[in-house]
Amino acid sequence: VDGVTVMITQGFRRNQDRLDVSSTFLATQGWTRTYDATTGTLFVATGSTTSVTAQTVYAMLRDQVTFTTNSKSDTQREVVFAYGLNTFKSAAANSYMTYVPSQTPMSFADAKSACEGRSYFGVNGRMAAVATEADALNLARFKPNGWIGATADSSNAWTWIATGARFWQLGMGSFGPVENNGVTVYANWAASQPLIAKGTDRFWAVATPTGMWRSEAKQSMGYVCEFVAPQAVAGMGRAVRPEGCFQRPCLSLTRIQCASQSNCRWFAAEERCGLDSFCSSQTTASTCGKRAGCYWNYDTAMCATAAPDTCSDLTATRCNNTAEFPTCKWDSYLLTPTGTGACVKTDCVGYSVAECQSRPQCYVDAAQQQCLGRVCGFVDRVKCFKDRDCEWVGSSCQIAACARHTSVLDCNNDPACQMSNITATCERKACRPTTNATLCQQNPECVFTNGVCQAPGCATLSGATQCNANPECFYYQNNDAGDQCVTRRCNANLATKDACTNPTQNGAANCRWVDGGCQMNPAPGQGDVINNCEKEIAPNLWWLWALCVVILLLIVAIVYRLYLAYAKGLSFFEPLKNTRSFSPHMNYKDLAFEEAKNTAEETNVGYENPRVDDNKPSINDL
């Protein structure tokens, strides 16, 4: 063997627990070690220059590997090992998986051929089927960047090549365990993954350094190979518990301090912090997620207690008050220490990194280290409602409540949900059962008719004739967006002008108010465009026409007067003269003589005003 991989799989305390091997021993053997304190994984490489048997490695593990910790937890740890570097045992599949990195990019076909050519204790390899959350967690320890044995067909259904088992289809949750026909299947897709195959596209799955998966069509930097039922015991484990004096956990903590400790719980009735067994007793992510206030910590592989939030302590009545708590929802099926039913958050904001990773609807933005919503990122209402896992709430696309149901019973008990015949997952019904017309018609596919919210299927009708034959449909003719048959949501249910024209109430439908009724606007909109204009210009513009006529007459009069002056040879640029208002009692001859005398120059022939051109008098001289 080329080495051994040793891991702390349960009870691990990140950056506090340590596995090690004596440096003296390693120097004697010529081996090297690497320990990852963030994952609790020890790699011991035996080198390629000498042949080392598994028996020798086992003796080293038994006598030389040590466990130490500086944490305050005396929780029992489970330590396991497997022969080979980057190797772990899959308890579910009775197999061993090995990540084989590559220095150069390789295609899936090349990776598959290389894997099948490898041998592990008498068994040839196959491309790995990472079918459980435990396998995905252990594989993530190696920070892989290589192919795994999954591929998609033309219908975008993903299967494990080795077993032929289908584990993901369009519409299923992209992260975590999902019940499929009574069988729990597992997917670990990263945000916005997998890509949707179109035409002749062919995709395979790649495990990324974060442990999440992505779809890839061309190349990757390695592969994960699986060896089923080798002809020898290739790994085992043992339980270890720290020894020493430990402070009794949780007892002296305040409520805020208690919330920060994943193994503590605040007991409200007794007003004290105590050791939590409600969450910590759960050993799988699936059972942990069904308990209120618990989440699965993938770093420690333990069920931890979540920090209290605004929804945690609410009663059912207050929790269902959406006006006061819009991001809270009552889940009647969650287990609590005293029974069932708890108030939970519906968004991802505020979750810690560890808790965010445990929420199927959330993911951690690596750049910003924030918890964000994983799916339903549509910015268009129509596209949002076409995805049965999503619904439009307010001004954004959010995960439908149905998508959070993890069992057939939960789904069937919710009148707004149904089990999908295609994906075998819980999905939102096309139109929600409601007697509220406004709420019904928020979905572009639905219309409220005769007291029932229903989908008339307008999008499936082709041509204006078929579309207009259905009174619940309306045919748009649009050169830019293309002709389309849409649901006639601008109808008598929108009985007021405000309801008709307000996007919040009409579901962003293209409506107009005409003659006291709400009608479809013949000019289709481009998605949910909000009109920022507050009021149209009044259509009755007689006063504006009258003003235009008056202005035009004045312009004509001015132009005519200018023409007359030009025709008489008058000058428009002469300086103005001394003008007076006409009076019949004034002697203009004497006045004119005096003014001329005062302003003129004396010459041999009398007084002369050089500023006056007798041949070109100004207009004022008239």
Secondary structure by P-SEA (a helix, b strand, c coil): ccbbbbbbccccccccbbbbccaaaaaaacbbbbbccccbbbbbbccccccccaaaaaaaaaccbbbbbccccccbbbbbbbccccccccccccbbbbbbbbcccccaaaaaaaaaacccccccccccccccaaaaaaaaccccccccccccccccccccccccccccccccccccccccccbbbbbbccccccccccccbbbbbbbccccbbbbbcccccbbbbbbccccccccbbbbbbbbcccccccccccaaaaaaccccccccccccccccccccccccaaaaaaccccccccccccccccccccccccccccccccccccccccccccccccbbbbbbbcccccccaaaaaacccccccccccbbbbcccccccaaaaaacccccccccccccccccccccaaaaaacccbbbbccccbbbbccccccccccccccccccccccccccccccccccccccccccccbbbbbcccccbbbbcccccccccccccccccccccccccccccccccccccccccccccccccccccccaaaaaaaaaaaaaaaaaaaaaaaaaaaccccccccccccccccccaaaaaaaaaaaaaccccccccccccccccccccccc
